[in-house]
Amino acid sequence: MATTRKGGHPPAGIRPGEKVSDYKRLTVRLPDDVRAELDAISYVTGRPQWKVLIEAIQAFAGSGQGLSEDEQRRIRAAVRLTRG
């Protein structure tokens, strides 16, 4: 039995079934050298830039590098509040 498949790309969000087009848009200004680095990371790893930025933010927050314990606690609390 043949299965019917919808046209286009499958959802490509972080979690199953999520669509990138449903994510909130963010505009950010970067110095040329930082933008070049983001472009290079995306190209070499084959990851889209939005995914590189998500991974960088998660790594920074998860490592606690440069964050005090109070800042880490406040960040976790703020994330819980925004998630509802």
C-alpha positions as CSV (number, residue, x, y, z in Angstrom):
1,M,0.0,0.0,0.0
2,A,1.4,3.4,-1.0
3,T,1.7,6.1,1.6
4,T,0.9,9.6,0.7
5,R,3.4,12.2,1.7
6,K,2.8,16.0,1.9
7,G,5.1,18.1,-0.3
8,G,7.8,20.3,1.0
9,H,10.3,19.8,3.8
10,P,9.4,18.0,7.0
11,P,9.3,20.1,10.2
12,A,12.8,21.0,11.2
13,G,12.5,22.5,14.6
14,I,14.5,21.6,17.7
15,R,11.7,19.3,19.1
16,P,9.7,16.8,17.1
17,G,6.9,18.3,15.1
18,E,8.0,21.9,15.6
19,K,8.4,24.2,12.6
20,V,11.1,26.8,12.4
21,S,8.7,29.2,10.8
22,D,6.6,29.1,14.1
23,Y,9.6,30.4,16.1
24,K,9.7,34.0,17.1
25,R,12.0,36.1,15.0
26,L,15.1,37.8,16.5
27,T,17.1,40.6,14.9
28,V,20.7,41.0,16.2
29,R,23.5,43.2,15.2
30,L,27.0,41.6,15.1
31,P,30.4,43.0,14.3
32,D,31.8,41.8,11.0
33,D,34.3,39.4,12.5
34,V,31.7,37.7,14.7
35,R,29.3,37.4,11.8
36,A,32.0,35.8,9.7
37,E,32.7,33.3,12.5
38,L,28.9,32.5,12.7
39,D,28.9,32.0,8.9
40,A,31.9,29.8,9.1
41,I,30.6,27.6,11.9
42,S,27.3,27.2,10.1
43,Y,29.0,26.3,6.8
44,V,31.6,23.9,8.3
45,T,29.1,22.1,10.6
46,G,26.2,22.1,8.2
47,R,24.0,23.5,10.9
48,P,21.7,26.5,10.2
49,Q,22.7,29.7,12.0
50,W,19.6,29.6,14.2
51,K,20.6,26.2,15.5
52,V,24.3,27.3,16.1
53,L,22.9,30.3,18.2
54,I,20.6,28.0,20.2
55,E,23.4,25.6,21.0
56,A,25.7,28.5,22.0
57,I,23.1,29.9,24.3
58,Q,22.4,26.5,25.9
59,A,26.1,25.8,26.3
60,F,26.7,29.2,27.9
61,A,23.8,28.9,30.3
62,G,24.5,25.2,31.0
63,S,28.2,25.7,31.7
64,G,27.7,28.6,34.1
65,Q,30.9,30.0,32.7
66,G,31.1,33.6,33.7
67,L,27.8,33.5,35.6
68,S,27.5,33.7,39.4
69,E,25.4,31.2,41.2
70,D,22.8,33.9,41.8
71,E,22.7,34.8,38.1
72,Q,22.3,31.1,37.2
73,R,19.4,30.7,39.7
74,R,17.7,33.9,38.4
75,I,18.1,32.8,34.8
76,R,16.4,29.4,35.6
77,A,13.6,31.3,37.4
78,A,13.1,33.7,34.5
79,V,12.9,30.8,32.0
80,R,10.3,29.1,34.1
81,L,8.2,32.3,34.2
82,T,8.4,32.8,30.5
83,R,7.4,29.2,29.8
84,G,4.2,29.7,31.8
